[in-house]
Amino acid sequence: MTNSYESPFCTRYASKEMQYVFSADKKFTTWRRLWVALARAEMKLGLPITPEQVRELEENVDNIDYKTAAEREKLVRHDVMAHVYTYGKACPNAKGIIHLGATSCYVGDNTDVIIMRDALNIIRRKLVGVIAQLKDFSLKYKNLPCLAYTHLQPAQLTTVGKRATLWINELLMDLEDIDFRIKNLKLLGSKGTTGTQASFVELFEGDGEKIKALEKMIAEEMGFDAVVPVSGQTYSRKVDSAIVATLSGIAQSASKFSNDIRILQSFKEIEEPFEKNQIGSSAMAYKRNPMRCERITSLSRYVMADMLNPAFTAGTQWFERTLDDSANKRISVAEAFLGVDAILNIMLNVTDGLVVHEKIITKRVMAELPFMATENIMMNAVKKGGDRQELHERIREYSMKAGARVKDEGLDNNLCELILSDPMFMITKEELNEILKPINFIGRSSEQVDEFIKDCVEPVLKSSGYKKESVEINV
């Protein structure tokens, strides 16, 4: 236990992998890698920097004296200059060329972009994992009829597997957005204090080609194809807003999934995994609460609300930059990623062990199916010479009686018995049973599953090099 606040994302929810991406160590070692890239490029373009100085910088990337950096920042009230000072102490020969021509956003903003890229790749991998597990689930249950709902009222039938394709389809939309963000993410580059690169004009004596080459070399060393074409001191904060909006999209899809499972668990049709020693309720020992899906819903709500933070930040960046973004973005962007990481960890756990109660599903189908089958029953009688309008009125009367019996008296649906006992319908029990087969009412559900998996899901899994991974959720 500790006597100071700890983020639940770190103690309960997010993975160690994602926590490291947003850690101080990742941030400050990336700062140093950027300083190395800057020095190397400047050396290659003719500035008086030696290979020995660059090598000294490289050798000390991980050698960070955080105590010295903290003490210096307390003194100078500037985090970047505190770390320039600390790096210089570790690299006495290169001290004079660290951060040459750069402004704080050279390390700050470029590092933020690198961190978001690395975090997006983790999210992408886990998102693909959830899609893959739901694909297996969808194929396994593609032929199992179940009640479909509109307005949360029983409608026609679908299949358990077909419903799962709806979850997958939304996740594929999210994956497409993630891929777009990764593909189009660009470094800030070395733009200077107001984006004019004036300091580099001075360093390279007005040689614009060298200044452009400098950015290209830095981008390549950090694993990017390009830098932003124009900027103020910072990259546009719309980048943060767009990325968090994409993360919010995943949260929206996850919340849809988790709410569907929570409702299905209340119907006793499908349950999330329930461990041998898990306690569902402190008071009611018999309960099996959908706590994991409830947590998905809860975290998703947080991420969706968090989407507003970067949007407001992007809209209030005056001219070339203001600093009202800093405190907000270091919380909102990081926690959006940590939140979605936690959501996907739980989804990987849940989708790997969904429990389907087929007999309950079929029982609930059969309780509603007589109402859905009335059109087929009526057409069967018309083919035998019955009057369509008279049959329709008789079915309407019987449906009202059967519905009242179910809702008002708590008894079983007796619509079939009423129809069988009425000579107007000219139908035997065997004929009625043949009509009442649930498989007759699922339309193209099974074929739709096969086509969707083949055309839309398998190509994604193949191109992603998907490999199943296990995840551990804390509680």
HUMOSUL-V32942 format. One record per pair of residues at least 24 apart in sequence whose ideal C-beta (glycine too) atoms are under 6 Angstrom apart, sorted by the first residue. I is the first residue (numbers start at 1). J is the second residue. Records with the same first field share a line. If there is no record, write none. Layout:
# HUMOSUL-V32942
I->J ; J
This chain:
# HUMOSUL-V32942
9->338
12->474
13->342
14->338 ; 341 ; 342
15->341 ; 345
18->122 ; 338 ; 341
21->115 ; 118 ; 119
22->334
27->111
28->64
29->61 ; 62
30->111 ; 114
31->107 ; 111
32->61
33->61
34->107 ; 110
35->98
37->218 ; 221
39->97
41->214 ; 217 ; 218
45->210 ; 214
49->97
53->93 ; 94 ; 97
56->91 ; 93 ; 94
57->91 ; 94
60->90 ; 91
63->90
80->104
101->199 ; 200 ; 203
103->192 ; 193
105->233 ; 234
106->190
109->188 ; 234 ; 235
110->187 ; 188
113->187
116->243
117->185
119->337
120->178 ; 182
123->340
124->178
126->344
127->175
128->464 ; 466
129->348
130->347 ; 348 ; 351
131->168 ; 171
132->461 ; 466
133->351 ; 352
134->164 ; 167 ; 168 ; 351
135->453 ; 457
137->164
138->164 ; 165 ; 449
142->446 ; 449
143->446
145->365 ; 438 ; 442
146->361
147->364 ; 365
154->368
157->441 ; 442
158->445
159->442 ; 445
161->449
162->445 ; 448 ; 449
165->449 ; 452
167->257
170->253
171->253
174->249 ; 250 ; 253
177->246 ; 249
181->243 ; 246
186->226 ; 227 ; 228
187->219 ; 224 ; 227
188->228 ; 235
189->215 ; 227
190->214 ; 215
191->231
193->233
194->233 ; 320
195->231 ; 232
232->320 ; 321
233->320 ; 321
234->321
237->313 ; 314 ; 317 ; 325
238->314
240->310 ; 329 ; 333
241->310 ; 311 ; 314
244->307 ; 310 ; 336
245->307
247->336 ; 340
248->303 ; 304 ; 307
250->340
251->300 ; 303 ; 304
254->296 ; 300 ; 343
255->297 ; 300
258->293 ; 296 ; 297
261->293
262->290 ; 293
265->290
268->360
269->357 ; 360 ; 361
270->354 ; 356
271->355
272->350
273->353
292->346 ; 350
295->346
296->343 ; 346
299->339 ; 342 ; 343
300->343
302->339
303->336 ; 339 ; 340
306->332 ; 336
345->471 ; 473
346->473
348->471
349->471 ; 473
365->438
367->413
369->436
370->413 ; 415 ; 416
373->435 ; 436
376->435
381->425 ; 426
384->426
394->424
